């Protein structure tokens, strides 16, 4: 059974519903939540965000490319209305509950800081705010009620960039593809090169995370252009699961992430998506009722 958002995406040219993607979402979200609860053994649970970035790029990039392929253009108004309808109900519910509880629990100066976070999160600039606040005198991260919105801000900044980029180069398909690949290379190299000296910037800011979303976008484009059915090979699914699981269990938090370390969960996610409809144990596990349940919520 598909939810309304799945039906909406199919009506705008996306792939048929894939339960394996919901299972992959479940791995990502549970890894992040359990990591923040301090569950032992999940040293790299924060890489669930990187998994989400690739999934997001694959799904939304696929929708945009199919629309471009079919019509030669992107309907920006329709795209942004769909994004708002999908995100707004959950986002504003979360913001309202957080604001009410914070009013009751926080001191005045803390509540004032929350107000800054609320404004920044609403206009998808919370990643920039948290980057600017990082430092010796910064509030501990576990005391920032809206810290988790930084990744949503990165996504939405990317989805301002991507449709406009496609429109700008829509007359020349080869140039568009070359430019997208060039952006992936530039973003990845900048992330790897600048993480050691400027780790806070590469962690929070969109230009250094764009390659993760573009990994999903380029995979979706490849699938569209080649007519791929995403069945692939069992060994590739196993390799993808190994990379994802190994990243969650082993990648350490600290000054070396994202950098080159982020390549492991990203590559693992790409392999799982590219082979997600094949009949193998990995995809059956990702498609179980329990995995899909957590992925959908």
ChimeraX commands (.cxc) that place a marker at each C-alpha (Angstrom):
marker #1 position 0.00,0.00,0.00 radius 0.5
marker #1 position 1.43,3.40,-1.00 radius 0.5
marker #1 position 0.89,6.66,0.83 radius 0.5
marker #1 position -0.32,9.89,-0.78 radius 0.5
marker #1 position 3.18,11.22,-1.38 radius 0.5
marker #1 position 4.12,8.06,-3.30 radius 0.5
marker #1 position 1.04,8.38,-5.52 radius 0.5
marker #1 position 1.80,12.07,-6.04 radius 0.5
marker #1 position 5.40,11.34,-7.08 radius 0.5
marker #1 position 4.31,8.71,-9.59 radius 0.5
marker #1 position 1.88,11.18,-11.13 radius 0.5
marker #1 position 4.85,13.46,-11.81 radius 0.5
marker #1 position 7.01,10.84,-13.50 radius 0.5
marker #1 position 8.85,9.02,-10.76 radius 0.5
marker #1 position 9.50,5.31,-10.55 radius 0.5
marker #1 position 6.86,2.89,-9.27 radius 0.5
marker #1 position 6.82,2.47,-5.51 radius 0.5
marker #1 position 9.86,0.64,-4.13 radius 0.5
marker #1 position 9.55,-0.83,-0.67 radius 0.5
marker #1 position 13.33,-1.35,-0.50 radius 0.5
marker #1 position 13.77,2.43,-0.42 radius 0.5
marker #1 position 11.49,2.70,2.60 radius 0.5
marker #1 position 13.59,-0.03,4.23 radius 0.5
marker #1 position 16.74,1.94,3.48 radius 0.5
marker #1 position 15.10,5.02,4.98 radius 0.5
marker #1 position 14.43,2.95,8.12 radius 0.5
marker #1 position 18.12,2.09,8.44 radius 0.5
marker #1 position 19.04,5.76,8.05 radius 0.5
marker #1 position 16.56,7.16,10.56 radius 0.5
marker #1 position 17.08,4.47,13.19 radius 0.5
marker #1 position 20.85,4.89,12.91 radius 0.5
marker #1 position 20.56,8.64,13.57 radius 0.5
marker #1 position 18.03,8.34,16.41 radius 0.5
marker #1 position 19.87,5.55,18.20 radius 0.5
marker #1 position 23.18,7.38,17.76 radius 0.5
marker #1 position 21.77,10.46,19.48 radius 0.5
marker #1 position 20.45,8.29,22.29 radius 0.5
marker #1 position 24.02,7.13,22.81 radius 0.5
marker #1 position 23.44,3.46,22.00 radius 0.5
marker #1 position 26.84,1.71,22.22 radius 0.5
marker #1 position 28.32,0.34,19.03 radius 0.5
marker #1 position 26.73,2.82,16.63 radius 0.5
marker #1 position 29.78,5.06,16.41 radius 0.5
marker #1 position 28.83,6.34,12.97 radius 0.5
marker #1 position 25.05,6.43,13.28 radius 0.5
marker #1 position 25.11,10.07,12.17 radius 0.5
marker #1 position 25.84,8.88,8.60 radius 0.5
marker #1 position 22.12,8.17,8.33 radius 0.5
marker #1 position 21.92,11.78,7.14 radius 0.5
marker #1 position 24.28,11.00,4.26 radius 0.5
marker #1 position 22.16,7.97,3.33 radius 0.5
marker #1 position 19.11,10.23,3.30 radius 0.5
marker #1 position 20.82,12.75,1.04 radius 0.5
marker #1 position 21.49,10.10,-1.61 radius 0.5
marker #1 position 17.93,8.71,-1.39 radius 0.5
marker #1 position 16.51,12.22,-1.69 radius 0.5
marker #1 position 18.64,13.05,-4.73 radius 0.5
marker #1 position 17.66,9.77,-6.38 radius 0.5
marker #1 position 13.91,10.27,-5.90 radius 0.5
marker #1 position 13.58,14.02,-6.47 radius 0.5
marker #1 position 16.26,14.12,-9.15 radius 0.5
marker #1 position 14.45,11.32,-10.96 radius 0.5
marker #1 position 11.18,13.27,-10.88 radius 0.5
marker #1 position 12.83,16.40,-12.26 radius 0.5
marker #1 position 14.75,14.55,-14.98 radius 0.5
marker #1 position 11.69,12.69,-16.21 radius 0.5
marker #1 position 9.78,15.94,-16.40 radius 0.5
marker #1 position 12.65,17.55,-18.30 radius 0.5
marker #1 position 12.97,14.51,-20.57 radius 0.5
marker #1 position 9.25,14.49,-21.37 radius 0.5
marker #1 position 8.59,18.22,-21.75 radius 0.5
marker #1 position 11.98,19.88,-22.23 radius 0.5
marker #1 position 11.43,22.09,-19.19 radius 0.5
marker #1 position 10.85,22.14,-15.43 radius 0.5
marker #1 position 7.65,23.55,-13.97 radius 0.5
marker #1 position 9.15,25.37,-10.98 radius 0.5
marker #1 position 5.82,26.45,-9.53 radius 0.5
marker #1 position 4.47,22.90,-9.46 radius 0.5
marker #1 position 7.74,21.53,-8.09 radius 0.5
marker #1 position 7.92,23.94,-5.17 radius 0.5
marker #1 position 4.23,23.56,-4.34 radius 0.5
marker #1 position 4.75,19.78,-4.14 radius 0.5
marker #1 position 7.75,20.28,-1.87 radius 0.5
marker #1 position 5.81,22.62,0.41 radius 0.5
marker #1 position 2.83,20.28,0.66 radius 0.5
marker #1 position 5.07,17.37,1.53 radius 0.5
marker #1 position 7.21,19.14,4.14 radius 0.5
marker #1 position 5.00,21.81,5.69 radius 0.5
marker #1 position 2.53,19.75,7.79 radius 0.5
marker #1 position 5.17,17.77,9.67 radius 0.5
marker #1 position 7.59,20.71,9.88 radius 0.5
marker #1 position 5.16,23.22,11.36 radius 0.5
marker #1 position 3.72,20.63,13.75 radius 0.5
marker #1 position 7.22,19.92,15.03 radius 0.5
marker #1 position 7.97,23.64,15.32 radius 0.5
marker #1 position 4.74,24.33,17.24 radius 0.5
marker #1 position 5.30,21.52,19.73 radius 0.5
marker #1 position 8.94,22.52,20.21 radius 0.5
marker #1 position 8.04,26.19,20.75 radius 0.5
marker #1 position 5.35,25.39,23.34 radius 0.5
marker #1 position 7.60,23.06,25.32 radius 0.5
marker #1 position 10.51,25.47,25.08 radius 0.5
marker #1 position 8.37,28.34,26.38 radius 0.5
marker #1 position 7.64,26.24,29.46 radius 0.5
marker #1 position 11.15,24.86,29.98 radius 0.5
marker #1 position 13.75,27.35,28.79 radius 0.5
marker #1 position 15.19,30.42,30.41 radius 0.5
marker #1 position 14.51,33.74,28.63 radius 0.5
marker #1 position 17.89,33.99,26.88 radius 0.5
marker #1 position 17.62,30.34,25.79 radius 0.5
marker #1 position 14.13,30.96,24.40 radius 0.5
marker #1 position 15.50,33.96,22.48 radius 0.5
marker #1 position 18.12,31.68,20.89 radius 0.5
marker #1 position 15.38,29.24,19.98 radius 0.5
marker #1 position 13.59,32.10,18.21 radius 0.5
marker #1 position 16.63,32.56,15.98 radius 0.5
marker #1 position 16.62,28.86,15.21 radius 0.5
marker #1 position 12.89,28.93,14.40 radius 0.5
marker #1 position 13.33,31.76,11.90 radius 0.5
marker #1 position 16.38,30.17,10.29 radius 0.5
marker #1 position 14.73,26.75,10.04 radius 0.5
marker #1 position 11.58,28.20,8.49 radius 0.5
marker #1 position 13.53,29.87,5.68 radius 0.5
marker #1 position 15.89,26.87,5.30 radius 0.5
marker #1 position 19.00,28.60,6.57 radius 0.5
marker #1 position 19.47,26.79,9.87 radius 0.5
marker #1 position 22.62,25.09,8.59 radius 0.5
marker #1 position 24.16,28.52,8.05 radius 0.5
marker #1 position 23.07,29.63,11.53 radius 0.5
marker #1 position 24.55,26.58,13.23 radius 0.5
marker #1 position 27.75,26.92,11.23 radius 0.5
marker #1 position 28.07,30.53,12.36 radius 0.5
marker #1 position 27.44,29.59,15.99 radius 0.5
marker #1 position 29.98,26.78,16.12 radius 0.5
marker #1 position 32.89,27.54,18.38 radius 0.5
marker #1 position 34.23,27.57,21.91 radius 0.5
marker #1 position 31.34,29.54,23.40 radius 0.5
marker #1 position 28.65,27.72,21.46 radius 0.5
marker #1 position 25.83,25.98,23.31 radius 0.5
marker #1 position 26.29,22.22,23.48 radius 0.5
marker #1 position 24.73,20.62,20.43 radius 0.5
marker #1 position 22.38,18.43,22.46 radius 0.5
marker #1 position 20.80,21.61,23.89 radius 0.5
marker #1 position 19.80,22.98,20.45 radius 0.5
marker #1 position 16.21,21.93,19.97 radius 0.5
marker #1 position 16.22,22.48,16.20 radius 0.5
marker #1 position 19.73,21.34,15.36 radius 0.5
marker #1 position 18.32,18.48,13.29 radius 0.5
marker #1 position 16.87,20.96,10.77 radius 0.5
marker #1 position 20.33,21.69,9.35 radius 0.5
marker #1 position 20.10,18.72,6.99 radius 0.5
marker #1 position 16.65,19.79,5.74 radius 0.5
marker #1 position 18.10,23.22,5.02 radius 0.5
marker #1 position 20.89,21.65,2.94 radius 0.5
marker #1 position 18.32,19.64,0.98 radius 0.5
marker #1 position 16.09,22.61,0.23 radius 0.5
marker #1 position 19.04,24.77,-0.81 radius 0.5
marker #1 position 19.99,21.99,-3.20 radius 0.5
marker #1 position 16.45,21.92,-4.60 radius 0.5
marker #1 position 16.63,25.61,-5.31 radius 0.5
marker #1 position 19.88,25.04,-7.19 radius 0.5
marker #1 position 19.01,21.86,-9.13 radius 0.5
marker #1 position 15.83,22.88,-11.05 radius 0.5
marker #1 position 17.30,26.27,-11.94 radius 0.5
marker #1 position 20.50,24.59,-13.10 radius 0.5
marker #1 position 18.53,22.22,-15.35 radius 0.5
marker #1 position 16.54,25.13,-16.77 radius 0.5
marker #1 position 19.66,27.17,-17.43 radius 0.5
marker #1 position 21.26,24.41,-19.52 radius 0.5
marker #1 position 18.10,22.74,-20.78 radius 0.5
marker #1 position 18.83,23.53,-24.46 radius 0.5
marker #1 position 21.99,21.44,-24.48 radius 0.5
marker #1 position 21.55,17.98,-22.94 radius 0.5
marker #1 position 25.22,17.03,-23.15 radius 0.5
marker #1 position 26.34,20.27,-21.57 radius 0.5
marker #1 position 23.81,19.78,-18.78 radius 0.5
marker #1 position 25.03,16.28,-17.99 radius 0.5
marker #1 position 28.67,17.39,-18.15 radius 0.5
marker #1 position 27.93,20.31,-15.83 radius 0.5
marker #1 position 26.18,18.06,-13.29 radius 0.5
marker #1 position 29.14,15.68,-13.29 radius 0.5
marker #1 position 31.49,18.66,-12.98 radius 0.5
marker #1 position 29.53,19.94,-9.98 radius 0.5
marker #1 position 29.76,16.50,-8.36 radius 0.5
marker #1 position 33.54,16.42,-8.85 radius 0.5
marker #1 position 34.04,19.98,-7.58 radius 0.5
marker #1 position 31.84,19.45,-4.51 radius 0.5
marker #1 position 33.47,16.13,-3.64 radius 0.5
marker #1 position 37.02,17.40,-4.03 radius 0.5
marker #1 position 36.24,20.51,-1.99 radius 0.5
marker #1 position 34.71,18.36,0.74 radius 0.5
marker #1 position 37.73,16.07,0.91 radius 0.5
marker #1 position 40.31,18.86,0.64 radius 0.5
marker #1 position 38.73,21.29,3.09 radius 0.5
marker #1 position 37.44,18.93,5.79 radius 0.5
marker #1 position 40.73,18.80,7.76 radius 0.5
marker #1 position 41.16,22.60,8.07 radius 0.5
marker #1 position 37.47,23.64,7.90 radius 0.5
marker #1 position 35.47,20.67,9.16 radius 0.5
marker #1 position 32.57,22.73,10.51 radius 0.5
marker #1 position 32.02,24.34,7.11 radius 0.5
marker #1 position 32.16,21.07,5.17 radius 0.5
marker #1 position 29.78,19.47,7.66 radius 0.5
marker #1 position 27.06,22.14,7.60 radius 0.5
marker #1 position 27.24,24.00,4.31 radius 0.5
marker #1 position 25.47,23.03,1.10 radius 0.5
marker #1 position 28.36,23.30,-1.44 radius 0.5
marker #1 position 30.33,20.62,0.40 radius 0.5
marker #1 position 27.33,18.27,0.73 radius 0.5
marker #1 position 25.95,18.75,-2.79 radius 0.5
marker #1 position 27.95,15.80,-4.15 radius 0.5
marker #1 position 26.01,13.43,-1.87 radius 0.5
marker #1 position 22.66,14.57,-3.26 radius 0.5
marker #1 position 24.11,14.66,-6.78 radius 0.5
marker #1 position 25.18,11.03,-6.38 radius 0.5
marker #1 position 21.50,10.13,-6.16 radius 0.5
marker #1 position 20.56,12.53,-8.96 radius 0.5
marker #1 position 23.17,11.16,-11.37 radius 0.5
marker #1 position 22.14,7.60,-10.53 radius 0.5
marker #1 position 18.52,8.47,-11.34 radius 0.5
marker #1 position 19.56,10.12,-14.62 radius 0.5
marker #1 position 21.61,7.09,-15.59 radius 0.5
marker #1 position 18.60,4.90,-14.88 radius 0.5
marker #1 position 16.33,7.10,-16.98 radius 0.5
marker #1 position 18.71,7.26,-19.90 radius 0.5
marker #1 position 19.51,3.54,-19.91 radius 0.5
marker #1 position 16.02,2.25,-19.10 radius 0.5
marker #1 position 17.40,0.40,-16.12 radius 0.5
marker #1 position 15.01,-1.70,-14.04 radius 0.5
marker #1 position 17.24,-1.60,-10.93 radius 0.5
marker #1 position 17.50,-5.38,-10.58 radius 0.5
marker #1 position 21.27,-5.66,-10.68 radius 0.5
marker #1 position 23.25,-8.35,-8.90 radius 0.5
marker #1 position 23.09,-9.86,-5.44 radius 0.5
marker #1 position 26.79,-9.29,-4.82 radius 0.5
marker #1 position 26.36,-5.54,-5.41 radius 0.5
marker #1 position 23.47,-5.36,-2.94 radius 0.5
marker #1 position 25.59,-7.20,-0.38 radius 0.5
marker #1 position 28.48,-4.82,-1.02 radius 0.5
marker #1 position 26.16,-1.84,-0.56 radius 0.5
marker #1 position 24.75,-3.19,2.70 radius 0.5
marker #1 position 28.26,-3.94,3.96 radius 0.5
marker #1 position 29.38,-0.37,3.25 radius 0.5
marker #1 position 26.30,1.15,4.89 radius 0.5
marker #1 position 26.47,-1.10,7.95 radius 0.5
marker #1 position 30.22,-0.67,8.27 radius 0.5
marker #1 position 29.83,3.11,8.11 radius 0.5
marker #1 position 27.18,3.11,10.84 radius 0.5
marker #1 position 29.24,0.87,13.08 radius 0.5
marker #1 position 32.76,2.14,12.49 radius 0.5
marker #1 position 33.04,5.72,11.18 radius 0.5
marker #1 position 34.11,7.98,14.05 radius 0.5
marker #1 position 32.61,11.37,14.76 radius 0.5
marker #1 position 35.19,14.11,14.70 radius 0.5
marker #1 position 37.38,16.33,12.55 radius 0.5
marker #1 position 37.76,13.86,9.65 radius 0.5
marker #1 position 34.07,13.75,8.76 radius 0.5
marker #1 position 32.59,14.25,6.20 radius 0.5
marker #1 position 35.67,14.29,3.95 radius 0.5
marker #1 position 36.66,11.03,2.32 radius 0.5
marker #1 position 34.86,9.02,5.02 radius 0.5
marker #1 position 31.47,10.14,3.69 radius 0.5
marker #1 position 32.20,8.29,0.46 radius 0.5
marker #1 position 31.55,4.93,2.14 radius 0.5
marker #1 position 27.87,5.42,3.16 radius 0.5
marker #1 position 27.20,7.31,-0.08 radius 0.5
marker #1 position 28.64,4.54,-2.26 radius 0.5
marker #1 position 26.84,1.90,-0.21 radius 0.5
marker #1 position 23.52,3.70,-0.67 radius 0.5
marker #1 position 24.12,4.09,-4.42 radius 0.5
marker #1 position 24.76,0.34,-4.74 radius 0.5
marker #1 position 21.61,-0.53,-2.77 radius 0.5
marker #1 position 19.46,1.84,-4.84 radius 0.5
marker #1 position 20.94,0.67,-8.14 radius 0.5
marker #1 position 20.16,-2.97,-7.34 radius 0.5
marker #1 position 17.11,-2.53,-5.13 radius 0.5
marker #1 position 14.53,-4.40,-7.21 radius 0.5
marker #1 position 16.48,-7.60,-7.57 radius 0.5
marker #1 position 15.26,-10.76,-5.86 radius 0.5
marker #1 position 17.91,-11.24,-3.19 radius 0.5
marker #1 position 18.12,-11.50,0.61 radius 0.5
marker #1 position 19.19,-7.87,1.06 radius 0.5
marker #1 position 16.19,-6.45,-0.78 radius 0.5
marker #1 position 13.83,-8.87,0.94 radius 0.5
marker #1 position 15.16,-7.66,4.29 radius 0.5
marker #1 position 14.73,-4.01,3.29 radius 0.5
marker #1 position 11.17,-4.72,2.13 radius 0.5
marker #1 position 9.91,-6.40,5.29 radius 0.5
marker #1 position 6.82,-4.97,6.94 radius 0.5
marker #1 position 8.79,-3.72,9.95 radius 0.5
marker #1 position 11.44,-1.96,7.86 radius 0.5
marker #1 position 8.84,-0.31,5.64 radius 0.5
marker #1 position 6.87,0.82,8.71 radius 0.5
marker #1 position 9.83,2.72,10.15 radius 0.5
marker #1 position 10.79,4.05,6.72 radius 0.5
marker #1 position 7.34,5.52,6.14 radius 0.5
marker #1 position 7.16,7.36,9.46 radius 0.5
marker link #1:1,2 radius 0.2
marker link #1:2,3 radius 0.2
marker link #1:3,4 radius 0.2
marker link #1:4,5 radius 0.2
marker link #1:5,6 radius 0.2
marker link #1:6,7 radius 0.2
marker link #1:7,8 radius 0.2
marker link #1:8,9 radius 0.2
marker link #1:9,10 radius 0.2
marker link #1:10,11 radius 0.2
marker link #1:11,12 radius 0.2
marker link #1:12,13 radius 0.2
marker link #1:13,14 radius 0.2
marker link #1:14,15 radius 0.2
marker link #1:15,16 radius 0.2
marker link #1:16,17 radius 0.2
marker link #1:17,18 radius 0.2
marker link #1:18,19 radius 0.2
marker link #1:19,20 radius 0.2
marker link #1:20,21 radius 0.2
marker link #1:21,22 radius 0.2
marker link #1:22,23 radius 0.2
marker link #1:23,24 radius 0.2
marker link #1:24,25 radius 0.2
marker link #1:25,26 radius 0.2
marker link #1:26,27 radius 0.2
marker link #1:27,28 radius 0.2
marker link #1:28,29 radius 0.2
marker link #1:29,30 radius 0.2
marker link #1:30,31 radius 0.2
marker link #1:31,32 radius 0.2
marker link #1:32,33 radius 0.2
marker link #1:33,34 radius 0.2
marker link #1:34,35 radius 0.2
marker link #1:35,36 radius 0.2
marker link #1:36,37 radius 0.2
marker link #1:37,38 radius 0.2
marker link #1:38,39 radius 0.2
marker link #1:39,40 radius 0.2
marker link #1:40,41 radius 0.2
marker link #1:41,42 radius 0.2
marker link #1:42,43 radius 0.2
marker link #1:43,44 radius 0.2
marker link #1:44,45 radius 0.2
marker link #1:45,46 radius 0.2
marker link #1:46,47 radius 0.2
marker link #1:47,48 radius 0.2
marker link #1:48,49 radius 0.2
marker link #1:49,50 radius 0.2
marker link #1:50,51 radius 0.2
marker link #1:51,52 radius 0.2
marker link #1:52,53 radius 0.2
marker link #1:53,54 radius 0.2
marker link #1:54,55 radius 0.2
marker link #1:55,56 radius 0.2
marker link #1:56,57 radius 0.2
marker link #1:57,58 radius 0.2
marker link #1:58,59 radius 0.2
marker link #1:59,60 radius 0.2
marker link #1:60,61 radius 0.2
marker link #1:61,62 radius 0.2
marker link #1:62,63 radius 0.2
marker link #1:63,64 radius 0.2
marker link #1:64,65 radius 0.2
marker link #1:65,66 radius 0.2
marker link #1:66,67 radius 0.2
marker link #1:67,68 radius 0.2
marker link #1:68,69 radius 0.2
marker link #1:69,70 radius 0.2
marker link #1:70,71 radius 0.2
marker link #1:71,72 radius 0.2
marker link #1:72,73 radius 0.2
marker link #1:73,74 radius 0.2
marker link #1:74,75 radius 0.2
marker link #1:75,76 radius 0.2
marker link #1:76,77 radius 0.2
marker link #1:77,78 radius 0.2
marker link #1:78,79 radius 0.2
marker link #1:79,80 radius 0.2
marker link #1:80,81 radius 0.2
marker link #1:81,82 radius 0.2
marker link #1:82,83 radius 0.2
marker link #1:83,84 radius 0.2
marker link #1:84,85 radius 0.2
marker link #1:85,86 radius 0.2
marker link #1:86,87 radius 0.2
marker link #1:87,88 radius 0.2
marker link #1:88,89 radius 0.2
marker link #1:89,90 radius 0.2
marker link #1:90,91 radius 0.2
marker link #1:91,92 radius 0.2
marker link #1:92,93 radius 0.2
marker link #1:93,94 radius 0.2
marker link #1:94,95 radius 0.2
marker link #1:95,96 radius 0.2
marker link #1:96,97 radius 0.2
marker link #1:97,98 radius 0.2
marker link #1:98,99 radius 0.2
marker link #1:99,100 radius 0.2
marker link #1:100,101 radius 0.2
marker link #1:101,102 radius 0.2
marker link #1:102,103 radius 0.2
marker link #1:103,104 radius 0.2
marker link #1:104,105 radius 0.2
marker link #1:105,106 radius 0.2
marker link #1:106,107 radius 0.2
marker link #1:107,108 radius 0.2
marker link #1:108,109 radius 0.2
marker link #1:109,110 radius 0.2
marker link #1:110,111 radius 0.2
marker link #1:111,112 radius 0.2
marker link #1:112,113 radius 0.2
marker link #1:113,114 radius 0.2
marker link #1:114,115 radius 0.2
marker link #1:115,116 radius 0.2
marker link #1:116,117 radius 0.2
marker link #1:117,118 radius 0.2
marker link #1:118,119 radius 0.2
marker link #1:119,120 radius 0.2
marker link #1:120,121 radius 0.2
marker link #1:121,122 radius 0.2
marker link #1:122,123 radius 0.2
marker link #1:123,124 radius 0.2
marker link #1:124,125 radius 0.2
marker link #1:125,126 radius 0.2
marker link #1:126,127 radius 0.2
marker link #1:127,128 radius 0.2
marker link #1:128,129 radius 0.2
marker link #1:129,130 radius 0.2
marker link #1:130,131 radius 0.2
marker link #1:131,132 radius 0.2
marker link #1:132,133 radius 0.2
marker link #1:133,134 radius 0.2
marker link #1:134,135 radius 0.2
marker link #1:135,136 radius 0.2
marker link #1:136,137 radius 0.2
marker link #1:137,138 radius 0.2
marker link #1:138,139 radius 0.2
marker link #1:139,140 radius 0.2
marker link #1:140,141 radius 0.2
marker link #1:141,142 radius 0.2
marker link #1:142,143 radius 0.2
marker link #1:143,144 radius 0.2
marker link #1:144,145 radius 0.2
marker link #1:145,146 radius 0.2
marker link #1:146,147 radius 0.2
marker link #1:147,148 radius 0.2
marker link #1:148,149 radius 0.2
marker link #1:149,150 radius 0.2
marker link #1:150,151 radius 0.2
marker link #1:151,152 radius 0.2
marker link #1:152,153 radius 0.2
marker link #1:153,154 radius 0.2
marker link #1:154,155 radius 0.2
marker link #1:155,156 radius 0.2
marker link #1:156,157 radius 0.2
marker link #1:157,158 radius 0.2
marker link #1:158,159 radius 0.2
marker link #1:159,160 radius 0.2
marker link #1:160,161 radius 0.2
marker link #1:161,162 radius 0.2
marker link #1:162,163 radius 0.2
marker link #1:163,164 radius 0.2
marker link #1:164,165 radius 0.2
marker link #1:165,166 radius 0.2
marker link #1:166,167 radius 0.2
marker link #1:167,168 radius 0.2
marker link #1:168,169 radius 0.2
marker link #1:169,170 radius 0.2
marker link #1:170,171 radius 0.2
marker link #1:171,172 radius 0.2
marker link #1:172,173 radius 0.2
marker link #1:173,174 radius 0.2
marker link #1:174,175 radius 0.2
marker link #1:175,176 radius 0.2
marker link #1:176,177 radius 0.2
marker link #1:177,178 radius 0.2
marker link #1:178,179 radius 0.2
marker link #1:179,180 radius 0.2
marker link #1:180,181 radius 0.2
marker link #1:181,182 radius 0.2
marker link #1:182,183 radius 0.2
marker link #1:183,184 radius 0.2
marker link #1:184,185 radius 0.2
marker link #1:185,186 radius 0.2
marker link #1:186,187 radius 0.2
marker link #1:187,188 radius 0.2
marker link #1:188,189 radius 0.2
marker link #1:189,190 radius 0.2
marker link #1:190,191 radius 0.2
marker link #1:191,192 radius 0.2
marker link #1:192,193 radius 0.2
marker link #1:193,194 radius 0.2
marker link #1:194,195 radius 0.2
marker link #1:195,196 radius 0.2
marker link #1:196,197 radius 0.2
marker link #1:197,198 radius 0.2
marker link #1:198,199 radius 0.2
marker link #1:199,200 radius 0.2
marker link #1:200,201 radius 0.2
marker link #1:201,202 radius 0.2
marker link #1:202,203 radius 0.2
marker link #1:203,204 radius 0.2
marker link #1:204,205 radius 0.2
marker link #1:205,206 radius 0.2
marker link #1:206,207 radius 0.2
marker link #1:207,208 radius 0.2
marker link #1:208,209 radius 0.2
marker link #1:209,210 radius 0.2
marker link #1:210,211 radius 0.2
marker link #1:211,212 radius 0.2
marker link #1:212,213 radius 0.2
marker link #1:213,214 radius 0.2
marker link #1:214,215 radius 0.2
marker link #1:215,216 radius 0.2
marker link #1:216,217 radius 0.2
marker link #1:217,218 radius 0.2
marker link #1:218,219 radius 0.2
marker link #1:219,220 radius 0.2
marker link #1:220,221 radius 0.2
marker link #1:221,222 radius 0.2
marker link #1:222,223 radius 0.2
marker link #1:223,224 radius 0.2
marker link #1:224,225 radius 0.2
marker link #1:225,226 radius 0.2
marker link #1:226,227 radius 0.2
marker link #1:227,228 radius 0.2
marker link #1:228,229 radius 0.2
marker link #1:229,230 radius 0.2
marker link #1:230,231 radius 0.2
marker link #1:231,232 radius 0.2
marker link #1:232,233 radius 0.2
marker link #1:233,234 radius 0.2
marker link #1:234,235 radius 0.2
marker link #1:235,236 radius 0.2
marker link #1:236,237 radius 0.2
marker link #1:237,238 radius 0.2
marker link #1:238,239 radius 0.2
marker link #1:239,240 radius 0.2
marker link #1:240,241 radius 0.2
marker link #1:241,242 radius 0.2
marker link #1:242,243 radius 0.2
marker link #1:243,244 radius 0.2
marker link #1:244,245 radius 0.2
marker link #1:245,246 radius 0.2
marker link #1:246,247 radius 0.2
marker link #1:247,248 radius 0.2
marker link #1:248,249 radius 0.2
marker link #1:249,250 radius 0.2
marker link #1:250,251 radius 0.2
marker link #1:251,252 radius 0.2
marker link #1:252,253 radius 0.2
marker link #1:253,254 radius 0.2
marker link #1:254,255 radius 0.2
marker link #1:255,256 radius 0.2
marker link #1:256,257 radius 0.2
marker link #1:257,258 radius 0.2
marker link #1:258,259 radius 0.2
marker link #1:259,260 radius 0.2
marker link #1:260,261 radius 0.2
marker link #1:261,262 radius 0.2
marker link #1:262,263 radius 0.2
marker link #1:263,264 radius 0.2
marker link #1:264,265 radius 0.2
marker link #1:265,266 radius 0.2
marker link #1:266,267 radius 0.2
marker link #1:267,268 radius 0.2
marker link #1:268,269 radius 0.2
marker link #1:269,270 radius 0.2
marker link #1:270,271 radius 0.2
marker link #1:271,272 radius 0.2
marker link #1:272,273 radius 0.2
marker link #1:273,274 radius 0.2
marker link #1:274,275 radius 0.2
marker link #1:275,276 radius 0.2
marker link #1:276,277 radius 0.2
marker link #1:277,278 radius 0.2
marker link #1:278,279 radius 0.2
marker link #1:279,280 radius 0.2
marker link #1:280,281 radius 0.2
marker link #1:281,282 radius 0.2
marker link #1:282,283 radius 0.2
marker link #1:283,284 radius 0.2
marker link #1:284,285 radius 0.2
marker link #1:285,286 radius 0.2
marker link #1:286,287 radius 0.2
marker link #1:287,288 radius 0.2
marker link #1:288,289 radius 0.2
marker link #1:289,290 radius 0.2
marker link #1:290,291 radius 0.2
marker link #1:291,292 radius 0.2
marker link #1:292,293 radius 0.2
marker link #1:293,294 radius 0.2
marker link #1:294,295 radius 0.2
marker link #1:295,296 radius 0.2
marker link #1:296,297 radius 0.2
view
